[in-house]
Amino acid sequence: MKIGTEEFWEEPYGMKTVILRMDNSVDVPLIRKADGKVSVGNGKTLFDIGKDTVWGDVGVIDLRHPERGTDR
């Protein structure tokens, strides 16, 4: 991910991300060219919350990024 954002780097997986789940399943959704976010279906992105999202109604997703200035 790009530090401090919900956007993903286009590489190294050619405009795709890899999501590993706790049940050992894997999903490979696309990164949207328009805004760098990951589409997960129904017009939702990976970090959307609420009904019909990956996270459900958790309220807030707490993303932790390394300090600015750290190499990616």
N, CA, C and O atoms as a Maestro MAE file, in Angstrom:
{
 s_m_m2io_version
 :::
 2.0.0
}

f_m_ct {
 s_m_title
 :::
 protein
 m_atom[288] {
  # First column is atom index #
  i_m_mmod_type
  r_m_x_coord
  r_m_y_coord
  r_m_z_coord
  i_m_residue_number
  s_m_chain_name
  s_m_pdb_residue_name
  s_m_pdb_atom_name
  i_m_atomic_number
  :::
  1 25 0.835 -1.184 0.000 1 A "MET " " N  " 7
  2 3 0.000 0.000 0.000 1 A "MET " " CA " 6
  3 2 0.875 1.240 0.000 1 A "MET " " C  " 6
  4 15 2.011 1.228 0.473 1 A "MET " " O  " 8
  5 25 0.312 2.309 -0.544 2 A "LYS " " N  " 7
  6 3 0.994 3.595 -0.484 2 A "LYS " " CA " 6
  7 2 0.835 4.146 0.930 2 A "LYS " " C  " 6
  8 15 -0.271 4.184 1.468 2 A "LYS " " O  " 8
  9 25 1.928 4.565 1.515 3 A "ILE " " N  " 7
  10 3 1.949 4.999 2.910 3 A "ILE " " CA " 6
  11 2 0.949 6.124 3.157 3 A "ILE " " C  " 6
  12 15 0.926 7.121 2.435 3 A "ILE " " O  " 8
  13 25 0.125 5.950 4.186 4 A "GLY " " N  " 7
  14 3 -0.830 6.965 4.595 4 A "GLY " " CA " 6
  15 2 -2.089 7.049 3.752 4 A "GLY " " C  " 6
  16 15 -2.840 8.018 3.864 4 A "GLY " " O  " 8
  17 25 -2.337 6.051 2.907 5 A "THR " " N  " 7
  18 3 -3.511 6.073 2.030 5 A "THR " " CA " 6
  19 2 -4.211 4.717 2.051 5 A "THR " " C  " 6
  20 15 -3.786 3.785 2.733 5 A "THR " " O  " 8
  21 25 -5.293 4.637 1.286 6 A "GLU " " N  " 7
  22 3 -5.975 3.363 1.037 6 A "GLU " " CA " 6
  23 2 -5.675 2.876 -0.373 6 A "GLU " " C  " 6
  24 15 -6.362 1.994 -0.890 6 A "GLU " " O  " 8
  25 25 -4.647 3.451 -0.996 7 A "GLU " " N  " 7
  26 3 -4.278 3.110 -2.363 7 A "GLU " " CA " 6
  27 2 -3.148 2.086 -2.382 7 A "GLU " " C  " 6
  28 15 -2.348 1.995 -1.450 7 A "GLU " " O  " 8
  29 25 -3.107 1.320 -3.466 8 A "PHE " " N  " 7
  30 3 -2.105 0.279 -3.619 8 A "PHE " " CA " 6
  31 2 -1.156 0.604 -4.757 8 A "PHE " " C  " 6
  32 15 -1.535 1.268 -5.722 8 A "PHE " " O  " 8
  33 25 0.083 0.131 -4.642 9 A "TRP " " N  " 7
  34 3 1.049 0.228 -5.733 9 A "TRP " " CA " 6
  35 2 0.602 -0.727 -6.834 9 A "TRP " " C  " 6
  36 15 0.099 -1.815 -6.555 9 A "TRP " " O  " 8
  37 25 0.788 -0.315 -8.083 10 A "GLU " " N  " 7
  38 3 0.368 -1.127 -9.223 10 A "GLU " " CA " 6
  39 2 1.244 -2.375 -9.374 10 A "GLU " " C  " 6
  40 15 0.776 -3.387 -9.896 10 A "GLU " " O  " 8
  41 25 2.465 -2.325 -8.943 11 A "GLU " " N  " 7
  42 3 3.399 -3.447 -9.029 11 A "GLU " " CA " 6
  43 2 3.578 -4.018 -7.630 11 A "GLU " " C  " 6
  44 15 3.265 -3.295 -6.684 11 A "GLU " " O  " 8
  45 25 4.022 -5.172 -7.413 12 A "PRO " " N  " 7
  46 3 4.688 -6.077 -8.340 12 A "PRO " " CA " 6
  47 2 3.770 -7.087 -9.001 12 A "PRO " " C  " 6
  48 15 4.254 -7.948 -9.736 12 A "PRO " " O  " 8
  49 25 2.462 -7.019 -8.771 13 A "TYR " " N  " 7
  50 3 1.559 -8.067 -9.265 13 A "TYR " " CA " 6
  51 2 0.709 -7.642 -10.458 13 A "TYR " " C  " 6
  52 15 -0.350 -8.223 -10.695 13 A "TYR " " O  " 8
  53 25 1.152 -6.646 -11.206 14 A "GLY " " N  " 7
  54 3 0.461 -6.266 -12.431 14 A "GLY " " CA " 6
  55 2 -0.978 -5.834 -12.231 14 A "GLY " " C  " 6
  56 15 -1.887 -6.434 -12.805 14 A "GLY " " O  " 8
  57 25 -1.204 -4.796 -11.423 15 A "MET " " N  " 7
  58 3 -2.535 -4.229 -11.164 15 A "MET " " CA " 6
  59 2 -3.450 -5.176 -10.386 15 A "MET " " C  " 6
  60 15 -4.672 -5.047 -10.456 15 A "MET " " O  " 8
  61 25 -2.877 -6.119 -9.651 16 A "LYS " " N  " 7
  62 3 -3.659 -7.025 -8.816 16 A "LYS " " CA " 6
  63 2 -3.104 -7.019 -7.394 16 A "LYS " " C  " 6
  64 15 -1.932 -6.713 -7.176 16 A "LYS " " O  " 8
  65 25 -3.948 -7.357 -6.443 17 A "THR " " N  " 7
  66 3 -3.505 -7.539 -5.066 17 A "THR " " CA " 6
  67 2 -3.754 -8.997 -4.678 17 A "THR " " C  " 6
  68 15 -4.497 -9.714 -5.348 17 A "THR " " O  " 8
  69 25 -3.133 -9.410 -3.611 18 A "VAL " " N  " 7
  70 3 -3.328 -10.769 -3.119 18 A "VAL " " CA " 6
  71 2 -3.869 -10.674 -1.698 18 A "VAL " " C  " 6
  72 15 -3.228 -10.093 -0.822 18 A "VAL " " O  " 8
  73 25 -5.044 -11.241 -1.473 19 A "ILE " " N  " 7
  74 3 -5.665 -11.238 -0.143 19 A "ILE " " CA " 6
  75 2 -5.633 -12.666 0.391 19 A "ILE " " C  " 6
  76 15 -6.216 -13.577 -0.198 19 A "ILE " " O  " 8
  77 25 -4.941 -12.846 1.516 20 A "LEU " " N  " 7
  78 3 -4.887 -14.143 2.178 20 A "LEU " " CA " 6
  79 2 -5.837 -14.099 3.360 20 A "LEU " " C  " 6
  80 15 -5.746 -13.202 4.198 20 A "LEU " " O  " 8
  81 25 -6.749 -15.062 3.435 21 A "ARG " " N  " 7
  82 3 -7.763 -15.067 4.489 21 A "ARG " " CA " 6
  83 2 -7.422 -16.065 5.589 21 A "ARG " " C  " 6
  84 15 -6.613 -16.972 5.393 21 A "ARG " " O  " 8
  85 25 -8.041 -15.887 6.728 22 A "MET " " N  " 7
  86 3 -7.805 -16.759 7.880 22 A "MET " " CA " 6
  87 2 -8.184 -18.217 7.587 22 A "MET " " C  " 6
  88 15 -7.636 -19.127 8.208 22 A "MET " " O  " 8
  89 25 -9.110 -18.450 6.653 23 A "ASP " " N  " 7
  90 3 -9.507 -19.829 6.327 23 A "ASP " " CA " 6
  91 2 -8.608 -20.452 5.252 23 A "ASP " " C  " 6
  92 15 -8.940 -21.491 4.681 23 A "ASP " " O  " 8
  93 25 -7.468 -19.804 4.985 24 A "ASN " " N  " 7
  94 3 -6.474 -20.241 4.002 24 A "ASN " " CA " 6
  95 2 -6.920 -20.086 2.552 24 A "ASN " " C  " 6
  96 15 -6.283 -20.639 1.655 24 A "ASN " " O  " 8
  97 25 -7.993 -19.350 2.305 25 A "SER " " N  " 7
  98 3 -8.384 -19.078 0.930 25 A "SER " " CA " 6
  99 2 -7.636 -17.828 0.443 25 A "SER " " C  " 6
  100 15 -7.132 -17.033 1.237 25 A "SER " " O  " 8
  101 25 -7.583 -17.685 -0.870 26 A "VAL " " N  " 7
  102 3 -6.868 -16.578 -1.495 26 A "VAL " " CA " 6
  103 2 -7.778 -15.921 -2.521 26 A "VAL " " C  " 6
  104 15 -8.522 -16.602 -3.227 26 A "VAL " " O  " 8
  105 25 -7.718 -14.592 -2.601 27 A "ASP " " N  " 7
  106 3 -8.448 -13.842 -3.612 27 A "ASP " " CA " 6
  107 2 -7.453 -12.900 -4.281 27 A "ASP " " C  " 6
  108 15 -6.521 -12.421 -3.635 27 A "ASP " " O  " 8
  109 25 -7.643 -12.634 -5.568 28 A "VAL " " N  " 7
  110 3 -6.735 -11.768 -6.314 28 A "VAL " " CA " 6
  111 2 -7.548 -10.686 -7.036 28 A "VAL " " C  " 6
  112 15 -7.725 -10.761 -8.252 28 A "VAL " " O  " 8
  113 25 -8.045 -9.680 -6.302 29 A "PRO " " N  " 7
  114 3 -8.826 -8.618 -6.932 29 A "PRO " " CA " 6
  115 2 -7.935 -7.605 -7.657 29 A "PRO " " C  " 6
  116 15 -6.731 -7.519 -7.416 29 A "PRO " " O  " 8
  117 25 -8.563 -6.848 -8.543 30 A "LEU " " N  " 7
  118 3 -7.861 -5.846 -9.342 30 A "LEU " " CA " 6
  119 2 -7.745 -4.508 -8.609 30 A "LEU " " C  " 6
  120 15 -8.594 -4.151 -7.792 30 A "LEU " " O  " 8
  121 25 -6.679 -3.785 -8.923 31 A "ILE " " N  " 7
  122 3 -6.514 -2.406 -8.461 31 A "ILE " " CA " 6
  123 2 -7.125 -1.509 -9.532 31 A "ILE " " C  " 6
  124 15 -6.817 -1.654 -10.716 31 A "ILE " " O  " 8
  125 25 -7.994 -0.580 -9.119 32 A "ARG " " N  " 7
  126 3 -8.614 0.329 -10.081 32 A "ARG " " CA " 6
  127 2 -7.598 1.360 -10.551 32 A "ARG " " C  " 6
  128 15 -6.917 1.986 -9.738 32 A "ARG " " O  " 8
  129 25 -7.498 1.535 -11.857 33 A "LYS " " N  " 7
  130 3 -6.558 2.513 -12.415 33 A "LYS " " CA " 6
  131 2 -6.928 3.941 -12.029 33 A "LYS " " C  " 6
  132 15 -6.045 4.778 -11.840 33 A "LYS " " O  " 8
  133 25 -8.196 4.221 -11.914 34 A "ALA " " N  " 7
  134 3 -8.663 5.585 -11.653 34 A "ALA " " CA " 6
  135 2 -8.198 6.139 -10.314 34 A "ALA " " C  " 6
  136 15 -7.843 7.314 -10.218 34 A "ALA " " O  " 8
  137 25 -8.197 5.290 -9.266 35 A "ASP " " N  " 7
  138 3 -7.880 5.827 -7.940 35 A "ASP " " CA " 6
  139 2 -6.952 4.958 -7.095 35 A "ASP " " C  " 6
  140 15 -6.656 5.310 -5.953 35 A "ASP " " O  " 8
  141 25 -6.487 3.829 -7.634 36 A "GLY " " N  " 7
  142 3 -5.550 2.979 -6.913 36 A "GLY " " CA " 6
  143 2 -6.168 2.137 -5.812 36 A "GLY " " C  " 6
  144 15 -5.443 1.501 -5.046 36 A "GLY " " O  " 8
  145 25 -7.497 2.119 -5.715 37 A "LYS " " N  " 7
  146 3 -8.172 1.316 -4.694 37 A "LYS " " CA " 6
  147 2 -8.504 -0.069 -5.242 37 A "LYS " " C  " 6
  148 15 -8.507 -0.280 -6.454 37 A "LYS " " O  " 8
  149 25 -8.783 -1.007 -4.344 38 A "VAL " " N  " 7
  150 3 -9.043 -2.390 -4.733 38 A "VAL " " CA " 6
  151 2 -10.542 -2.658 -4.770 38 A "VAL " " C  " 6
  152 15 -11.231 -2.479 -3.766 38 A "VAL " " O  " 8
  153 25 -11.047 -3.086 -5.920 39 A "SER " " N  " 7
  154 3 -12.452 -3.431 -6.074 39 A "SER " " CA " 6
  155 2 -12.691 -4.843 -5.562 39 A "SER " " C  " 6
  156 15 -11.940 -5.764 -5.883 39 A "SER " " O  " 8
  157 25 -13.754 -5.011 -4.754 40 A "VAL " " N  " 7
  158 3 -14.076 -6.340 -4.222 40 A "VAL " " CA " 6
  159 2 -15.498 -6.772 -4.566 40 A "VAL " " C  " 6
  160 15 -16.002 -7.739 -3.994 40 A "VAL " " O  " 8
  161 25 -16.148 -6.076 -5.483 41 A "GLY " " N  " 7
  162 3 -17.485 -6.463 -5.926 41 A "GLY " " CA " 6
  163 2 -18.562 -5.519 -5.450 41 A "GLY " " C  " 6
  164 15 -18.391 -4.817 -4.454 41 A "GLY " " O  " 8
  165 25 -19.666 -5.502 -6.159 42 A "ASN " " N  " 7
  166 3 -20.829 -4.662 -5.846 42 A "ASN " " CA " 6
  167 2 -20.472 -3.187 -5.737 42 A "ASN " " C  " 6
  168 15 -21.110 -2.453 -4.983 42 A "ASN " " O  " 8
  169 25 -19.457 -2.741 -6.481 43 A "GLY " " N  " 7
  170 3 -19.049 -1.340 -6.449 43 A "GLY " " CA " 6
  171 2 -18.318 -0.942 -5.179 43 A "GLY " " C  " 6
  172 15 -18.091 0.245 -4.944 43 A "GLY " " O  " 8
  173 25 -17.951 -1.905 -4.364 44 A "LYS " " N  " 7
  174 3 -17.278 -1.637 -3.092 44 A "LYS " " CA " 6
  175 2 -15.769 -1.773 -3.254 44 A "LYS " " C  " 6
  176 15 -15.287 -2.452 -4.160 44 A "LYS " " O  " 8
  177 25 -15.031 -1.116 -2.359 45 A "THR " " N  " 7
  178 3 -13.581 -1.266 -2.331 45 A "THR " " CA " 6
  179 2 -13.185 -2.017 -1.067 45 A "THR " " C  " 6
  180 15 -14.007 -2.209 -0.171 45 A "THR " " O  " 8
  181 25 -11.943 -2.436 -0.994 46 A "LEU " " N  " 7
  182 3 -11.455 -3.235 0.121 46 A "LEU " " CA " 6
  183 2 -11.661 -2.550 1.464 46 A "LEU " " C  " 6
  184 15 -11.901 -3.230 2.462 46 A "LEU " " O  " 8
  185 25 -11.574 -1.229 1.521 47 A "PHE " " N  " 7
  186 3 -11.670 -0.530 2.798 47 A "PHE " " CA " 6
  187 2 -13.006 0.158 3.035 47 A "PHE " " C  " 6
  188 15 -13.119 0.964 3.959 47 A "PHE " " O  " 8
  189 25 -14.026 -0.137 2.225 48 A "ASP " " N  " 7
  190 3 -15.380 0.332 2.516 48 A "ASP " " CA " 6
  191 2 -15.916 -0.459 3.706 48 A "ASP " " C  " 6
  192 15 -15.569 -1.625 3.892 48 A "ASP " " O  " 8
  193 25 -16.758 0.176 4.504 49 A "ILE " " N  " 7
  194 3 -17.402 -0.519 5.614 49 A "ILE " " CA " 6
  195 2 -18.905 -0.429 5.460 49 A "ILE " " C  " 6
  196 15 -19.404 0.424 4.726 49 A "ILE " " O  " 8
  197 25 -19.628 -1.294 6.138 50 A "GLY " " N  " 7
  198 3 -21.082 -1.303 6.076 50 A "GLY " " CA " 6
  199 2 -21.601 -2.593 5.468 50 A "GLY " " C  " 6
  200 15 -20.851 -3.541 5.240 50 A "GLY " " O  " 8
  201 25 -22.893 -2.606 5.213 51 A "LYS " " N  " 7
  202 3 -23.551 -3.793 4.662 51 A "LYS " " CA " 6
  203 2 -22.909 -4.216 3.338 51 A "LYS " " C  " 6
  204 15 -22.544 -3.369 2.522 51 A "LYS " " O  " 8
  205 25 -22.776 -5.507 3.135 52 A "ASP " " N  " 7
  206 3 -22.226 -6.087 1.902 52 A "ASP " " CA " 6
  207 2 -20.788 -5.662 1.617 52 A "ASP " " C  " 6
  208 15 -20.412 -5.482 0.458 52 A "ASP " " O  " 8
  209 25 -19.980 -5.500 2.673 53 A "THR " " N  " 7
  210 3 -18.564 -5.203 2.499 53 A "THR " " CA " 6
  211 2 -17.741 -6.306 3.154 53 A "THR " " C  " 6
  212 15 -18.276 -7.153 3.871 53 A "THR " " O  " 8
  213 25 -16.458 -6.288 2.905 54 A "VAL " " N  " 7
  214 3 -15.557 -7.275 3.495 54 A "VAL " " CA " 6
  215 2 -15.585 -7.191 5.019 54 A "VAL " " C  " 6
  216 15 -15.541 -8.220 5.693 54 A "VAL " " O  " 8
  217 25 -15.656 -5.991 5.564 55 A "TRP " " N  " 7
  218 3 -15.550 -5.768 7.006 55 A "TRP " " CA " 6
  219 2 -16.876 -5.742 7.739 55 A "TRP " " C  " 6
  220 15 -16.901 -5.885 8.961 55 A "TRP " " O  " 8
  221 25 -17.978 -5.562 7.028 56 A "GLY " " N  " 7
  222 3 -19.273 -5.440 7.700 56 A "GLY " " CA " 6
  223 2 -19.397 -4.093 8.401 56 A "GLY " " C  " 6
  224 15 -18.838 -3.095 7.946 56 A "GLY " " O  " 8
  225 25 -20.124 -4.071 9.499 57 A "ASP " " N  " 7
  226 3 -20.371 -2.818 10.225 57 A "ASP " " CA " 6
  227 2 -19.410 -2.647 11.400 57 A "ASP " " C  " 6
  228 15 -19.851 -2.516 12.542 57 A "ASP " " O  " 8
  229 25 -18.109 -2.647 11.135 58 A "VAL " " N  " 7
  230 3 -17.126 -2.533 12.218 58 A "VAL " " CA " 6
  231 2 -16.965 -1.109 12.718 58 A "VAL " " C  " 6
  232 15 -16.408 -0.896 13.795 58 A "VAL " " O  " 8
  233 25 -17.436 -0.135 11.965 59 A "GLY " " N  " 7
  234 3 -17.325 1.264 12.380 59 A "GLY " " CA " 6
  235 2 -16.127 1.953 11.772 59 A "GLY " " C  " 6
  236 15 -16.283 2.835 10.927 59 A "GLY " " O  " 8
  237 25 -14.922 1.564 12.189 60 A "VAL " " N  " 7
  238 3 -13.702 2.188 11.679 60 A "VAL " " CA " 6
  239 2 -12.660 1.105 11.442 60 A "VAL " " C  " 6
  240 15 -12.483 0.212 12.272 60 A "VAL " " O  " 8
  241 25 -11.973 1.185 10.315 61 A "ILE " " N  " 7
  242 3 -10.870 0.273 10.040 61 A "ILE " " CA " 6
  243 2 -9.596 0.983 10.459 61 A "ILE " " C  " 6
  244 15 -9.332 2.101 10.015 61 A "ILE " " O  " 8
  245 25 -8.818 0.358 11.293 62 A "ASP " " N  " 7
  246 3 -7.597 0.953 11.831 62 A "ASP " " CA " 6
  247 2 -6.398 0.485 11.013 62 A "ASP " " C  " 6
  248 15 -5.844 -0.583 11.274 62 A "ASP " " O  " 8
  249 25 -5.994 1.290 10.016 63 A "LEU " " N  " 7
  250 3 -4.847 0.957 9.188 63 A "LEU " " CA " 6
  251 2 -3.576 1.462 9.853 63 A "LEU " " C  " 6
  252 15 -3.531 2.595 10.332 63 A "LEU " " O  " 8
  253 25 -2.563 0.643 9.882 64 A "ARG " " N  " 7
  254 3 -1.271 1.040 10.446 64 A "ARG " " CA " 6
  255 2 -0.247 1.076 9.326 64 A "ARG " " C  " 6
  256 15 -0.069 0.094 8.606 64 A "ARG " " O  " 8
  257 25 0.416 2.193 9.184 65 A "HIS " " N  " 7
  258 3 1.442 2.364 8.165 65 A "HIS " " CA " 6
  259 2 2.778 2.638 8.835 65 A "HIS " " C  " 6
  260 15 2.818 3.148 9.955 65 A "HIS " " O  " 8
  261 25 3.878 2.302 8.159 66 A "PRO " " N  " 7
  262 3 5.184 2.678 8.706 66 A "PRO " " CA " 6
  263 2 5.322 4.208 8.708 66 A "PRO " " C  " 6
  264 15 4.562 4.912 8.043 66 A "PRO " " O  " 8
  265 25 6.274 4.691 9.443 67 A "GLU " " N  " 7
  266 3 6.510 6.140 9.479 67 A "GLU " " CA " 6
  267 2 6.839 6.660 8.097 67 A "GLU " " C  " 6
  268 15 7.448 5.953 7.294 67 A "GLU " " O  " 8
  269 25 6.446 7.885 7.814 68 A "ARG " " N  " 7
  270 3 6.778 8.502 6.533 68 A "ARG " " CA " 6
  271 2 8.291 8.552 6.377 68 A "ARG " " C  " 6
  272 15 9.026 8.723 7.350 68 A "ARG " " O  " 8
  273 25 8.744 8.399 5.135 69 A "GLY " " N  " 7
  274 3 10.166 8.404 4.878 69 A "GLY " " CA " 6
  275 2 10.773 7.016 4.861 69 A "GLY " " C  " 6
  276 15 11.931 6.842 4.482 69 A "GLY " " O  " 8
  277 25 9.992 6.026 5.273 70 A "THR " " N  " 7
  278 3 10.461 4.639 5.261 70 A "THR " " CA " 6
  279 2 10.358 4.103 3.843 70 A "THR " " C  " 6
  280 15 9.358 4.333 3.163 70 A "THR " " O  " 8
  281 25 11.371 3.399 3.396 71 A "ASP " " N  " 7
  282 3 11.296 2.787 2.064 71 A "ASP " " CA " 6
  283 2 10.159 1.791 2.037 71 A "ASP " " C  " 6
  284 15 9.849 1.161 3.048 71 A "ASP " " O  " 8
  285 25 9.524 1.645 0.852 72 A "ARG " " N  " 7
  286 3 8.406 0.713 0.768 72 A "ARG " " CA " 6
  287 2 8.828 -0.681 0.669 72 A "ARG " " C  " 6
  288 15 7.986 -1.577 0.591 72 A "ARG " " O  " 8
  :::
 }
 m_bond[287] {
  # First column is bond index #
  i_m_from
  i_m_to
  i_m_order
  :::
  1 1 2 1
  2 2 3 1
  3 3 4 2
  4 3 5 1
  5 5 6 1
  6 6 7 1
  7 7 8 2
  8 7 9 1
  9 9 10 1
  10 10 11 1
  11 11 12 2
  12 11 13 1
  13 13 14 1
  14 14 15 1
  15 15 16 2
  16 15 17 1
  17 17 18 1
  18 18 19 1
  19 19 20 2
  20 19 21 1
  21 21 22 1
  22 22 23 1
  23 23 24 2
  24 23 25 1
  25 25 26 1
  26 26 27 1
  27 27 28 2
  28 27 29 1
  29 29 30 1
  30 30 31 1
  31 31 32 2
  32 31 33 1
  33 33 34 1
  34 34 35 1
  35 35 36 2
  36 35 37 1
  37 37 38 1
  38 38 39 1
  39 39 40 2
  40 39 41 1
  41 41 42 1
  42 42 43 1
  43 43 44 2
  44 43 45 1
  45 45 46 1
  46 46 47 1
  47 47 48 2
  48 47 49 1
  49 49 50 1
  50 50 51 1
  51 51 52 2
  52 51 53 1
  53 53 54 1
  54 54 55 1
  55 55 56 2
  56 55 57 1
  57 57 58 1
  58 58 59 1
  59 59 60 2
  60 59 61 1
  61 61 62 1
  62 62 63 1
  63 63 64 2
  64 63 65 1
  65 65 66 1
  66 66 67 1
  67 67 68 2
  68 67 69 1
  69 69 70 1
  70 70 71 1
  71 71 72 2
  72 71 73 1
  73 73 74 1
  74 74 75 1
  75 75 76 2
  76 75 77 1
  77 77 78 1
  78 78 79 1
  79 79 80 2
  80 79 81 1
  81 81 82 1
  82 82 83 1
  83 83 84 2
  84 83 85 1
  85 85 86 1
  86 86 87 1
  87 87 88 2
  88 87 89 1
  89 89 90 1
  90 90 91 1
  91 91 92 2
  92 91 93 1
  93 93 94 1
  94 94 95 1
  95 95 96 2
  96 95 97 1
  97 97 98 1
  98 98 99 1
  99 99 100 2
  100 99 101 1
  101 101 102 1
  102 102 103 1
  103 103 104 2
  104 103 105 1
  105 105 106 1
  106 106 107 1
  107 107 108 2
  108 107 109 1
  109 109 110 1
  110 110 111 1
  111 111 112 2
  112 111 113 1
  113 113 114 1
  114 114 115 1
  115 115 116 2
  116 115 117 1
  117 117 118 1
  118 118 119 1
  119 119 120 2
  120 119 121 1
  121 121 122 1
  122 122 123 1
  123 123 124 2
  124 123 125 1
  125 125 126 1
  126 126 127 1
  127 127 128 2
  128 127 129 1
  129 129 130 1
  130 130 131 1
  131 131 132 2
  132 131 133 1
  133 133 134 1
  134 134 135 1
  135 135 136 2
  136 135 137 1
  137 137 138 1
  138 138 139 1
  139 139 140 2
  140 139 141 1
  141 141 142 1
  142 142 143 1
  143 143 144 2
  144 143 145 1
  145 145 146 1
  146 146 147 1
  147 147 148 2
  148 147 149 1
  149 149 150 1
  150 150 151 1
  151 151 152 2
  152 151 153 1
  153 153 154 1
  154 154 155 1
  155 155 156 2
  156 155 157 1
  157 157 158 1
  158 158 159 1
  159 159 160 2
  160 159 161 1
  161 161 162 1
  162 162 163 1
  163 163 164 2
  164 163 165 1
  165 165 166 1
  166 166 167 1
  167 167 168 2
  168 167 169 1
  169 169 170 1
  170 170 171 1
  171 171 172 2
  172 171 173 1
  173 173 174 1
  174 174 175 1
  175 175 176 2
  176 175 177 1
  177 177 178 1
  178 178 179 1
  179 179 180 2
  180 179 181 1
  181 181 182 1
  182 182 183 1
  183 183 184 2
  184 183 185 1
  185 185 186 1
  186 186 187 1
  187 187 188 2
  188 187 189 1
  189 189 190 1
  190 190 191 1
  191 191 192 2
  192 191 193 1
  193 193 194 1
  194 194 195 1
  195 195 196 2
  196 195 197 1
  197 197 198 1
  198 198 199 1
  199 199 200 2
  200 199 201 1
  201 201 202 1
  202 202 203 1
  203 203 204 2
  204 203 205 1
  205 205 206 1
  206 206 207 1
  207 207 208 2
  208 207 209 1
  209 209 210 1
  210 210 211 1
  211 211 212 2
  212 211 213 1
  213 213 214 1
  214 214 215 1
  215 215 216 2
  216 215 217 1
  217 217 218 1
  218 218 219 1
  219 219 220 2
  220 219 221 1
  221 221 222 1
  222 222 223 1
  223 223 224 2
  224 223 225 1
  225 225 226 1
  226 226 227 1
  227 227 228 2
  228 227 229 1
  229 229 230 1
  230 230 231 1
  231 231 232 2
  232 231 233 1
  233 233 234 1
  234 234 235 1
  235 235 236 2
  236 235 237 1
  237 237 238 1
  238 238 239 1
  239 239 240 2
  240 239 241 1
  241 241 242 1
  242 242 243 1
  243 243 244 2
  244 243 245 1
  245 245 246 1
  246 246 247 1
  247 247 248 2
  248 247 249 1
  249 249 250 1
  250 250 251 1
  251 251 252 2
  252 251 253 1
  253 253 254 1
  254 254 255 1
  255 255 256 2
  256 255 257 1
  257 257 258 1
  258 258 259 1
  259 259 260 2
  260 259 261 1
  261 261 262 1
  262 262 263 1
  263 263 264 2
  264 263 265 1
  265 265 266 1
  266 266 267 1
  267 267 268 2
  268 267 269 1
  269 269 270 1
  270 270 271 1
  271 271 272 2
  272 271 273 1
  273 273 274 1
  274 274 275 1
  275 275 276 2
  276 275 277 1
  277 277 278 1
  278 278 279 1
  279 279 280 2
  280 279 281 1
  281 281 282 1
  282 282 283 1
  283 283 284 2
  284 283 285 1
  285 285 286 1
  286 286 287 1
  287 287 288 2
  :::
 }
}
